[in-house]
Each structure stands twice: as structure tokens, then as C-alpha cells.
Amino acid sequence: MGEQTEFKPGMTAPNNGTYIEIGENDFHMGITNPKQIQLKQGEKFPETTNKDRKWTKKGND
């Protein structure tokens, strides 16, 4: 089983990096102006813009 790639608000970041909001259908159309945050390992993820979004690590980070 691999490393988790989607995170809910309140969970802790597994690694330092930039994380970005993703939506349920963002692989089809993307989301407009998603929030981006910088977290250090162990910091908690903040609330997302709406309940249907999660956090994921931004690529090339």
C-alpha cells in the first residue's frame, strides 16, 4: 500500500511541501483558483473552500 495522496482538513501533513485543493470532478474540468498552502511535516491541514474538496501535494514539489 502506497503513501496517502488525499488529505482532509485536520489531518497532518506527511511531508514538507506545497499542497493544493482538489475537487471531486477536478480531473475532468479542474477547479478555478484552488487554494494553495505551504505546510511542514506534522502541521494540520486547514479547512477547504467547501466540504467536497480535499488537499493533495502539488506536483514537482
CHARMM-style PDB file with segment names, atoms N, HN, CA, C and O in Angstrom:
ATOM      1  N   MET     1       0.844  -1.173   0.000  1.00  0.00      PROA
ATOM      2  CA  MET     1       0.000   0.000   0.000  1.00  0.00      PROA
ATOM      3  C   MET     1       0.886   1.232   0.000  1.00  0.00      PROA
ATOM      4  O   MET     1       1.836   1.309   0.779  1.00  0.00      PROA
ATOM      5  N   GLY     2       0.591   2.197  -0.861  1.00  0.00      PROA
ATOM      6  HN  GLY     2      -0.181   2.134  -1.493  1.00  0.00      PROA
ATOM      7  CA  GLY     2       1.426   3.382  -1.005  1.00  0.00      PROA
ATOM      8  C   GLY     2       1.058   4.492  -0.046  1.00  0.00      PROA
ATOM      9  O   GLY     2       0.164   4.364   0.790  1.00  0.00      PROA
ATOM     10  N   GLU     3       1.776   5.576  -0.199  1.00  0.00      PROA
ATOM     11  HN  GLU     3       2.503   5.680  -0.878  1.00  0.00      PROA
ATOM     12  CA  GLU     3       1.544   6.754   0.628  1.00  0.00      PROA
ATOM     13  C   GLU     3       0.209   7.405   0.263  1.00  0.00      PROA
ATOM     14  O   GLU     3      -0.171   7.457  -0.907  1.00  0.00      PROA
ATOM     15  N   GLN     4      -0.486   7.895   1.273  1.00  0.00      PROA
ATOM     16  HN  GLN     4      -0.177   7.853   2.224  1.00  0.00      PROA
ATOM     17  CA  GLN     4      -1.763   8.576   1.046  1.00  0.00      PROA
ATOM     18  C   GLN     4      -1.535   9.844   0.230  1.00  0.00      PROA
ATOM     19  O   GLN     4      -0.550  10.552   0.444  1.00  0.00      PROA
ATOM     20  N   THR     5      -2.444  10.136  -0.706  1.00  0.00      PROA
ATOM     21  HN  THR     5      -3.244   9.561  -0.879  1.00  0.00      PROA
ATOM     22  CA  THR     5      -2.265  11.300  -1.578  1.00  0.00      PROA
ATOM     23  C   THR     5      -3.351  12.355  -1.416  1.00  0.00      PROA
ATOM     24  O   THR     5      -3.195  13.471  -1.910  1.00  0.00      PROA
ATOM     25  N   GLU     6      -4.450  12.030  -0.734  1.00  0.00      PROA
ATOM     26  HN  GLU     6      -4.577  11.124  -0.332  1.00  0.00      PROA
ATOM     27  CA  GLU     6      -5.521  12.996  -0.497  1.00  0.00      PROA
ATOM     28  C   GLU     6      -5.727  13.136   0.999  1.00  0.00      PROA
ATOM     29  O   GLU     6      -5.712  12.152   1.738  1.00  0.00      PROA
ATOM     30  N   PHE     7      -5.921  14.380   1.436  1.00  0.00      PROA
ATOM     31  HN  PHE     7      -5.933  15.179   0.835  1.00  0.00      PROA
ATOM     32  CA  PHE     7      -5.993  14.664   2.862  1.00  0.00      PROA
ATOM     33  C   PHE     7      -7.187  15.539   3.181  1.00  0.00      PROA
ATOM     34  O   PHE     7      -7.508  16.462   2.432  1.00  0.00      PROA
ATOM     35  N   LYS     8      -7.847  15.251   4.293  1.00  0.00      PROA
ATOM     36  HN  LYS     8      -7.586  14.501   4.902  1.00  0.00      PROA
ATOM     37  CA  LYS     8      -8.992  16.033   4.753  1.00  0.00      PROA
ATOM     38  C   LYS     8      -8.510  17.083   5.747  1.00  0.00      PROA
ATOM     39  O   LYS     8      -7.456  16.921   6.363  1.00  0.00      PROA
ATOM     40  N   PRO     9      -9.287  18.173   5.907  1.00  0.00      PROA
ATOM     41  CA  PRO     9      -8.931  19.181   6.914  1.00  0.00      PROA
ATOM     42  C   PRO     9      -8.758  18.530   8.288  1.00  0.00      PROA
ATOM     43  O   PRO     9      -9.531  17.653   8.673  1.00  0.00      PROA
ATOM     44  N   GLY    10      -7.738  18.971   9.018  1.00  0.00      PROA
ATOM     45  HN  GLY    10      -7.110  19.684   8.706  1.00  0.00      PROA
ATOM     46  CA  GLY    10      -7.460  18.427  10.350  1.00  0.00      PROA
ATOM     47  C   GLY    10      -6.427  17.315  10.357  1.00  0.00      PROA
ATOM     48  O   GLY    10      -5.822  17.040  11.393  1.00  0.00      PROA
ATOM     49  N   MET    11      -6.215  16.666   9.206  1.00  0.00      PROA
ATOM     50  HN  MET    11      -6.707  16.889   8.364  1.00  0.00      PROA
ATOM     51  CA  MET    11      -5.177  15.635   9.125  1.00  0.00      PROA
ATOM     52  C   MET    11      -3.819  16.325   9.136  1.00  0.00      PROA
ATOM     53  O   MET    11      -3.740  17.531   8.901  1.00  0.00      PROA
ATOM     54  N   THR    12      -2.751  15.578   9.404  1.00  0.00      PROA
ATOM     55  HN  THR    12      -2.815  14.599   9.594  1.00  0.00      PROA
ATOM     56  CA  THR    12      -1.417  16.176   9.433  1.00  0.00      PROA
ATOM     57  C   THR    12      -0.658  15.876   8.138  1.00  0.00      PROA
ATOM     58  O   THR    12      -0.809  14.815   7.533  1.00  0.00      PROA
ATOM     59  N   ALA    13       0.156  16.842   7.740  1.00  0.00      PROA
ATOM     60  HN  ALA    13       0.279  17.704   8.231  1.00  0.00      PROA
ATOM     61  CA  ALA    13       0.949  16.703   6.512  1.00  0.00      PROA
ATOM     62  C   ALA    13       2.049  15.661   6.718  1.00  0.00      PROA
ATOM     63  O   ALA    13       2.758  15.708   7.723  1.00  0.00      PROA
ATOM     64  N   PRO    14       2.199  14.724   5.781  1.00  0.00      PROA
ATOM     65  CA  PRO    14       3.228  13.702   5.920  1.00  0.00      PROA
ATOM     66  C   PRO    14       4.627  14.218   5.591  1.00  0.00      PROA
ATOM     67  O   PRO    14       5.622  13.662   6.055  1.00  0.00      PROA
ATOM     68  N   ASN    15       4.702  15.288   4.787  1.00  0.00      PROA
ATOM     69  HN  ASN    15       3.893  15.740   4.411  1.00  0.00      PROA
ATOM     70  CA  ASN    15       5.987  15.834   4.343  1.00  0.00      PROA
ATOM     71  C   ASN    15       5.881  17.342   4.194  1.00  0.00      PROA
ATOM     72  O   ASN    15       4.783  17.889   4.096  1.00  0.00      PROA
ATOM     73  N   ASN    16       7.035  18.016   4.176  1.00  0.00      PROA
ATOM     74  HN  ASN    16       7.927  17.571   4.256  1.00  0.00      PROA
ATOM     75  CA  ASN    16       7.063  19.442   3.858  1.00  0.00      PROA
ATOM     76  C   ASN    16       6.651  19.611   2.406  1.00  0.00      PROA
ATOM     77  O   ASN    16       6.963  18.764   1.568  1.00  0.00      PROA
ATOM     78  N   GLY    17       5.945  20.709   2.099  1.00  0.00      PROA
ATOM     79  HN  GLY    17       5.692  21.396   2.780  1.00  0.00      PROA
ATOM     80  CA  GLY    17       5.633  20.960   0.700  1.00  0.00      PROA
ATOM     81  C   GLY    17       4.468  21.887   0.495  1.00  0.00      PROA
ATOM     82  O   GLY    17       3.877  22.411   1.439  1.00  0.00      PROA
ATOM     83  N   THR    18       4.154  22.074  -0.778  1.00  0.00      PROA
ATOM     84  HN  THR    18       4.635  21.648  -1.545  1.00  0.00      PROA
ATOM     85  CA  THR    18       3.011  22.881  -1.187  1.00  0.00      PROA
ATOM     86  C   THR    18       1.860  21.930  -1.466  1.00  0.00      PROA
ATOM     87  O   THR    18       2.008  20.945  -2.190  1.00  0.00      PROA
ATOM     88  N   TYR    19       0.727  22.236  -0.886  1.00  0.00      PROA
ATOM     89  HN  TYR    19       0.607  23.036  -0.298  1.00  0.00      PROA
ATOM     90  CA  TYR    19      -0.467  21.420  -1.070  1.00  0.00      PROA
ATOM     91  C   TYR    19      -1.539  22.276  -1.725  1.00  0.00      PROA
ATOM     92  O   TYR    19      -1.601  23.484  -1.498  1.00  0.00      PROA
ATOM     93  N   ILE    20      -2.385  21.648  -2.541  1.00  0.00      PROA
ATOM     94  HN  ILE    20      -2.335  20.666  -2.726  1.00  0.00      PROA
ATOM     95  CA  ILE    20      -3.391  22.360  -3.326  1.00  0.00      PROA
ATOM     96  C   ILE    20      -4.741  21.662  -3.158  1.00  0.00      PROA
ATOM     97  O   ILE    20      -4.810  20.445  -2.986  1.00  0.00      PROA
ATOM     98  N   GLU    21      -5.809  22.456  -3.211  1.00  0.00      PROA
ATOM     99  HN  GLU    21      -5.753  23.445  -3.351  1.00  0.00      PROA
ATOM    100  CA  GLU    21      -7.157  21.889  -3.125  1.00  0.00      PROA
ATOM    101  C   GLU    21      -7.494  21.136  -4.405  1.00  0.00      PROA
ATOM    102  O   GLU    21      -7.129  21.554  -5.504  1.00  0.00      PROA
ATOM    103  N   ILE    22      -8.191  20.026  -4.243  1.00  0.00      PROA
ATOM    104  HN  ILE    22      -8.486  19.687  -3.350  1.00  0.00      PROA
ATOM    105  CA  ILE    22      -8.731  19.297  -5.387  1.00  0.00      PROA
ATOM    106  C   ILE    22     -10.210  19.058  -5.120  1.00  0.00      PROA
ATOM    107  O   ILE    22     -10.644  19.017  -3.969  1.00  0.00      PROA
ATOM    108  N   GLY    23     -10.982  18.900  -6.195  1.00  0.00      PROA
ATOM    109  HN  GLY    23     -10.630  18.934  -7.130  1.00  0.00      PROA
ATOM    110  CA  GLY    23     -12.414  18.651  -6.069  1.00  0.00      PROA
ATOM    111  C   GLY    23     -12.767  17.261  -6.542  1.00  0.00      PROA
ATOM    112  O   GLY    23     -11.929  16.537  -7.080  1.00  0.00      PROA
ATOM    113  N   GLU    24     -14.029  16.897  -6.333  1.00  0.00      PROA
ATOM    114  HN  GLU    24     -14.709  17.485  -5.897  1.00  0.00      PROA
ATOM    115  CA  GLU    24     -14.499  15.569  -6.729  1.00  0.00      PROA
ATOM    116  C   GLU    24     -14.315  15.307  -8.222  1.00  0.00      PROA
ATOM    117  O   GLU    24     -13.942  14.201  -8.615  1.00  0.00      PROA
ATOM    118  N   ASN    25     -14.572  16.309  -9.050  1.00  0.00      PROA
ATOM    119  HN  ASN    25     -14.875  17.207  -8.731  1.00  0.00      PROA
ATOM    120  CA  ASN    25     -14.514  16.121 -10.506  1.00  0.00      PROA
ATOM    121  C   ASN    25     -13.386  16.908 -11.148  1.00  0.00      PROA
ATOM    122  O   ASN    25     -13.439  17.181 -12.347  1.00  0.00      PROA
ATOM    123  N   ASP    26     -12.371  17.279 -10.390  1.00  0.00      PROA
ATOM    124  HN  ASP    26     -12.328  17.057  -9.415  1.00  0.00      PROA
ATOM    125  CA  ASP    26     -11.345  18.172 -10.955  1.00  0.00      PROA
ATOM    126  C   ASP    26     -10.525  17.515 -12.056  1.00  0.00      PROA
ATOM    127  O   ASP    26      -9.900  18.224 -12.846  1.00  0.00      PROA
ATOM    128  N   PHE    27     -10.502  16.180 -12.140  1.00  0.00      PROA
ATOM    129  HN  PHE    27     -11.009  15.604 -11.498  1.00  0.00      PROA
ATOM    130  CA  PHE    27      -9.760  15.542 -13.231  1.00  0.00      PROA
ATOM    131  C   PHE    27     -10.455  15.765 -14.572  1.00  0.00      PROA
ATOM    132  O   PHE    27      -9.829  15.600 -15.619  1.00  0.00      PROA
ATOM    133  N   HSD    28     -11.734  16.135 -14.561  1.00  0.00      PROA
ATOM    134  HN  HSD    28     -12.242  16.268 -13.710  1.00  0.00      PROA
ATOM    135  CA  HSD    28     -12.453  16.447 -15.805  1.00  0.00      PROA
ATOM    136  C   HSD    28     -12.273  17.905 -16.208  1.00  0.00      PROA
ATOM    137  O   HSD    28     -11.928  18.199 -17.352  1.00  0.00      PROA
ATOM    138  N   MET    29     -12.510  18.823 -15.262  1.00  0.00      PROA
ATOM    139  HN  MET    29     -12.790  18.584 -14.332  1.00  0.00      PROA
ATOM    140  CA  MET    29     -12.545  20.241 -15.604  1.00  0.00      PROA
ATOM    141  C   MET    29     -11.611  21.099 -14.758  1.00  0.00      PROA
ATOM    142  O   MET    29     -11.415  22.270 -15.081  1.00  0.00      PROA
ATOM    143  N   GLY    30     -11.043  20.575 -13.717  1.00  0.00      PROA
ATOM    144  HN  GLY    30     -11.202  19.623 -13.455  1.00  0.00      PROA
ATOM    145  CA  GLY    30     -10.230  21.384 -12.819  1.00  0.00      PROA
ATOM    146  C   GLY    30     -11.117  22.277 -11.966  1.00  0.00      PROA
ATOM    147  O   GLY    30     -12.329  22.339 -12.174  1.00  0.00      PROA
ATOM    148  N   ILE    31     -10.513  22.968 -11.008  1.00  0.00      PROA
ATOM    149  HN  ILE    31      -9.529  22.918 -10.839  1.00  0.00      PROA
ATOM    150  CA  ILE    31     -11.269  23.929 -10.217  1.00  0.00      PROA
ATOM    151  C   ILE    31     -10.617  25.286 -10.392  1.00  0.00      PROA
ATOM    152  O   ILE    31      -9.403  25.383 -10.568  1.00  0.00      PROA
ATOM    153  N   THR    32     -11.421  26.325 -10.343  1.00  0.00      PROA
ATOM    154  HN  THR    32     -12.407  26.246 -10.200  1.00  0.00      PROA
ATOM    155  CA  THR    32     -10.932  27.676 -10.560  1.00  0.00      PROA
ATOM    156  C   THR    32     -10.304  28.213  -9.284  1.00  0.00      PROA
ATOM    157  O   THR    32     -10.909  28.144  -8.214  1.00  0.00      PROA
ATOM    158  N   ASN    33      -9.103  28.742  -9.392  1.00  0.00      PROA
ATOM    159  HN  ASN    33      -8.611  28.798 -10.261  1.00  0.00      PROA
ATOM    160  CA  ASN    33      -8.382  29.357  -8.273  1.00  0.00      PROA
ATOM    161  C   ASN    33      -8.364  28.502  -7.008  1.00  0.00      PROA
ATOM    162  O   ASN    33      -8.837  28.945  -5.961  1.00  0.00      PROA
ATOM    163  N   PRO    34      -7.828  27.291  -7.087  1.00  0.00      PROA
ATOM    164  CA  PRO    34      -7.773  26.464  -5.883  1.00  0.00      PROA
ATOM    165  C   PRO    34      -6.820  27.075  -4.855  1.00  0.00      PROA
ATOM    166  O   PRO    34      -5.829  27.707  -5.220  1.00  0.00      PROA
ATOM    167  N   LYS    35      -7.123  26.883  -3.574  1.00  0.00      PROA
ATOM    168  HN  LYS    35      -7.928  26.369  -3.277  1.00  0.00      PROA
ATOM    169  CA  LYS    35      -6.225  27.352  -2.513  1.00  0.00      PROA
ATOM    170  C   LYS    35      -4.929  26.563  -2.593  1.00  0.00      PROA
ATOM    171  O   LYS    35      -4.938  25.375  -2.913  1.00  0.00      PROA
ATOM    172  N   GLN    36      -3.810  27.227  -2.300  1.00  0.00      PROA
ATOM    173  HN  GLN    36      -3.803  28.192  -2.039  1.00  0.00      PROA
ATOM    174  CA  GLN    36      -2.511  26.568  -2.183  1.00  0.00      PROA
ATOM    175  C   GLN    36      -1.923  26.968  -0.844  1.00  0.00      PROA
ATOM    176  O   GLN    36      -2.015  28.126  -0.436  1.00  0.00      PROA
ATOM    177  N   ILE    37      -1.321  26.010  -0.165  1.00  0.00      PROA
ATOM    178  HN  ILE    37      -1.246  25.069  -0.497  1.00  0.00      PROA
ATOM    179  CA  ILE    37      -0.737  26.275   1.148  1.00  0.00      PROA
ATOM    180  C   ILE    37       0.635  25.633   1.249  1.00  0.00      PROA
ATOM    181  O   ILE    37       0.920  24.651   0.563  1.00  0.00      PROA
ATOM    182  N   GLN    38       1.479  26.183   2.098  1.00  0.00      PROA
ATOM    183  HN  GLN    38       1.248  26.980   2.656  1.00  0.00      PROA
ATOM    184  CA  GLN    38       2.785  25.593   2.423  1.00  0.00      PROA
ATOM    185  C   GLN    38       2.660  24.980   3.814  1.00  0.00      PROA
ATOM    186  O   GLN    38       2.275  25.665   4.762  1.00  0.00      PROA
ATOM    187  N   LEU    39       2.980  23.704   3.940  1.00  0.00      PROA
ATOM    188  HN  LEU    39       3.292  23.148   3.170  1.00  0.00      PROA
ATOM    189  CA  LEU    39       2.951  23.048   5.243  1.00  0.00      PROA
ATOM    190  C   LEU    39       4.272  22.346   5.496  1.00  0.00      PROA
ATOM    191  O   LEU    39       4.958  21.912   4.570  1.00  0.00      PROA
ATOM    192  N   LYS    40       4.609  22.246   6.767  1.00  0.00      PROA
ATOM    193  HN  LYS    40       4.053  22.599   7.519  1.00  0.00      PROA
ATOM    194  CA  LYS    40       5.755  21.452   7.189  1.00  0.00      PROA
ATOM    195  C   LYS    40       5.224  20.137   7.738  1.00  0.00      PROA
ATOM    196  O   LYS    40       4.077  20.055   8.178  1.00  0.00      PROA
ATOM    197  N   GLN    41       6.053  19.124   7.709  1.00  0.00      PROA
ATOM    198  HN  GLN    41       6.985  19.191   7.352  1.00  0.00      PROA
ATOM    199  CA  GLN    41       5.656  17.813   8.201  1.00  0.00      PROA
ATOM    200  C   GLN    41       5.055  17.945   9.594  1.00  0.00      PROA
ATOM    201  O   GLN    41       5.645  18.578  10.470  1.00  0.00      PROA
ATOM    202  N   GLY    42       3.884  17.349   9.801  1.00  0.00      PROA
ATOM    203  HN  GLY    42       3.405  16.834   9.089  1.00  0.00      PROA
ATOM    204  CA  GLY    42       3.227  17.351  11.102  1.00  0.00      PROA
ATOM    205  C   GLY    42       2.228  18.478  11.311  1.00  0.00      PROA
ATOM    206  O   GLY    42       1.439  18.432  12.255  1.00  0.00      PROA
ATOM    207  N   GLU    43       2.244  19.502  10.440  1.00  0.00      PROA
ATOM    208  HN  GLU    43       2.885  19.540   9.673  1.00  0.00      PROA
ATOM    209  CA  GLU    43       1.262  20.584  10.565  1.00  0.00      PROA
ATOM    210  C   GLU    43      -0.097  20.094  10.064  1.00  0.00      PROA
ATOM    211  O   GLU    43      -0.176  19.230   9.191  1.00  0.00      PROA
ATOM    212  N   LYS    44      -1.158  20.659  10.627  1.00  0.00      PROA
ATOM    213  HN  LYS    44      -1.094  21.361  11.336  1.00  0.00      PROA
ATOM    214  CA  LYS    44      -2.511  20.244  10.250  1.00  0.00      PROA
ATOM    215  C   LYS    44      -3.010  20.991   9.014  1.00  0.00      PROA
ATOM    216  O   LYS    44      -2.714  22.169   8.811  1.00  0.00      PROA
ATOM    217  N   PHE    45      -3.773  20.269   8.198  1.00  0.00      PROA
ATOM    218  HN  PHE    45      -4.013  19.313   8.363  1.00  0.00      PROA
ATOM    219  CA  PHE    45      -4.399  20.873   7.029  1.00  0.00      PROA
ATOM    220  C   PHE    45      -5.554  21.757   7.481  1.00  0.00      PROA
ATOM    221  O   PHE    45      -6.335  21.363   8.347  1.00  0.00      PROA
ATOM    222  N   PRO    46      -5.670  22.968   6.892  1.00  0.00      PROA
ATOM    223  CA  PRO    46      -6.784  23.859   7.234  1.00  0.00      PROA
ATOM    224  C   PRO    46      -8.070  23.425   6.523  1.00  0.00      PROA
ATOM    225  O   PRO    46      -8.073  22.482   5.731  1.00  0.00      PROA
ATOM    226  N   GLU    47      -9.148  24.128   6.821  1.00  0.00      PROA
ATOM    227  HN  GLU    47      -9.146  24.894   7.464  1.00  0.00      PROA
ATOM    228  CA  GLU    47     -10.420  23.885   6.138  1.00  0.00      PROA
ATOM    229  C   GLU    47     -10.272  24.190   4.647  1.00  0.00      PROA
ATOM    230  O   GLU    47      -9.477  25.043   4.251  1.00  0.00      PROA
ATOM    231  N   THR    48     -11.040  23.487   3.840  1.00  0.00      PROA
ATOM    232  HN  THR    48     -11.685  22.794   4.161  1.00  0.00      PROA
ATOM    233  CA  THR    48     -11.066  23.742   2.402  1.00  0.00      PROA
ATOM    234  C   THR    48     -12.177  24.742   2.084  1.00  0.00      PROA
ATOM    235  O   THR    48     -12.963  25.107   2.958  1.00  0.00      PROA
ATOM    236  N   THR    49     -12.234  25.177   0.835  1.00  0.00      PROA
ATOM    237  HN  THR    49     -11.596  24.881   0.124  1.00  0.00      PROA
ATOM    238  CA  THR    49     -13.233  26.146   0.407  1.00  0.00      PROA
ATOM    239  C   THR    49     -14.652  25.599   0.534  1.00  0.00      PROA
ATOM    240  O   THR    49     -15.579  26.344   0.851  1.00  0.00      PROA
ATOM    241  N   ASN    50     -14.826  24.301   0.290  1.00  0.00      PROA
ATOM    242  HN  ASN    50     -14.074  23.695   0.032  1.00  0.00      PROA
ATOM    243  CA  ASN    50     -16.135  23.671   0.519  1.00  0.00      PROA
ATOM    244  C   ASN    50     -15.937  22.228   0.957  1.00  0.00      PROA
ATOM    245  O   ASN    50     -14.837  21.683   0.862  1.00  0.00      PROA
ATOM    246  N   LYS    51     -17.016  21.612   1.438  1.00  0.00      PROA
ATOM    247  HN  LYS    51     -17.910  22.054   1.515  1.00  0.00      PROA
ATOM    248  CA  LYS    51     -16.942  20.278   2.041  1.00  0.00      PROA
ATOM    249  C   LYS    51     -16.558  19.168   1.070  1.00  0.00      PROA
ATOM    250  O   LYS    51     -16.148  18.090   1.501  1.00  0.00      PROA
ATOM    251  N   ASP    52     -16.683  19.412  -0.232  1.00  0.00      PROA
ATOM    252  HN  ASP    52     -17.015  20.288  -0.582  1.00  0.00      PROA
ATOM    253  CA  ASP    52     -16.382  18.378  -1.222  1.00  0.00      PROA
ATOM    254  C   ASP    52     -14.930  18.386  -1.689  1.00  0.00      PROA
ATOM    255  O   ASP    52     -14.554  17.592  -2.551  1.00  0.00      PROA
ATOM    256  N   ARG    53     -14.121  19.265  -1.135  1.00  0.00      PROA
ATOM    257  HN  ARG    53     -14.427  19.910  -0.435  1.00  0.00      PROA
ATOM    258  CA  ARG    53     -12.721  19.351  -1.552  1.00  0.00      PROA
ATOM    259  C   ARG    53     -11.799  18.696  -0.536  1.00  0.00      PROA
ATOM    260  O   ARG    53     -12.131  18.541   0.640  1.00  0.00      PROA
ATOM    261  N   LYS    54     -10.623  18.315  -1.039  1.00  0.00      PROA
ATOM    262  HN  LYS    54     -10.354  18.440  -1.994  1.00  0.00      PROA
ATOM    263  CA  LYS    54      -9.567  17.728  -0.207  1.00  0.00      PROA
ATOM    264  C   LYS    54      -8.262  18.402  -0.586  1.00  0.00      PROA
ATOM    265  O   LYS    54      -8.225  19.237  -1.489  1.00  0.00      PROA
ATOM    266  N   TRP    55      -7.204  18.043   0.099  1.00  0.00      PROA
ATOM    267  HN  TRP    55      -7.234  17.365   0.833  1.00  0.00      PROA
ATOM    268  CA  TRP    55      -5.865  18.564  -0.195  1.00  0.00      PROA
ATOM    269  C   TRP    55      -5.026  17.466  -0.825  1.00  0.00      PROA
ATOM    270  O   TRP    55      -5.194  16.289  -0.505  1.00  0.00      PROA
ATOM    271  N   THR    56      -4.120  17.848  -1.723  1.00  0.00      PROA
ATOM    272  HN  THR    56      -3.983  18.804  -1.983  1.00  0.00      PROA
ATOM    273  CA  THR    56      -3.146  16.919  -2.292  1.00  0.00      PROA
ATOM    274  C   THR    56      -1.839  17.675  -2.498  1.00  0.00      PROA
ATOM    275  O   THR    56      -1.839  18.900  -2.620  1.00  0.00      PROA
ATOM    276  N   LYS    57      -0.734  16.950  -2.536  1.00  0.00      PROA
ATOM    277  HN  LYS    57      -0.735  15.955  -2.437  1.00  0.00      PROA
ATOM    278  CA  LYS    57       0.559  17.600  -2.746  1.00  0.00      PROA
ATOM    279  C   LYS    57       0.665  18.071  -4.187  1.00  0.00      PROA
ATOM    280  O   LYS    57       0.334  17.338  -5.118  1.00  0.00      PROA
ATOM    281  N   LYS    58       1.128  19.293  -4.358  1.00  0.00      PROA
ATOM    282  HN  LYS    58       1.398  19.889  -3.601  1.00  0.00      PROA
ATOM    283  CA  LYS    58       1.296  19.866  -5.693  1.00  0.00      PROA
ATOM    284  C   LYS    58       2.449  19.156  -6.393  1.00  0.00      PROA
ATOM    285  O   LYS    58       3.465  18.862  -5.764  1.00  0.00      PROA
ATOM    286  N   GLY    59       2.304  18.880  -7.679  1.00  0.00      PROA
ATOM    287  HN  GLY    59       1.478  19.119  -8.190  1.00  0.00      PROA
ATOM    288  CA  GLY    59       3.336  18.202  -8.452  1.00  0.00      PROA
ATOM    289  C   GLY    59       4.630  18.987  -8.522  1.00  0.00      PROA
ATOM    290  O   GLY    59       4.627  20.211  -8.383  1.00  0.00      PROA
ATOM    291  N   ASN    60       5.739  18.288  -8.736  1.00  0.00      PROA
ATOM    292  HN  ASN    60       5.741  17.294  -8.848  1.00  0.00      PROA
ATOM    293  CA  ASN    60       7.073  18.892  -8.850  1.00  0.00      PROA
ATOM    294  C   ASN    60       7.467  19.667  -7.606  1.00  0.00      PROA
ATOM    295  O   ASN    60       8.126  20.702  -7.701  1.00  0.00      PROA
ATOM    296  N   ASP    61       7.076  19.183  -6.461  1.00  0.00      PROA
ATOM    297  HN  ASP    61       6.540  18.342  -6.384  1.00  0.00      PROA
ATOM    298  CA  ASP    61       7.401  19.872  -5.215  1.00  0.00      PROA
ATOM    299  C   ASP    61       8.200  18.965  -4.313  1.00  0.00      PROA
ATOM    300  OT1 ASP    61       8.573  19.365  -3.210  1.00  0.00      PROA
TER     301      ASP     61
END
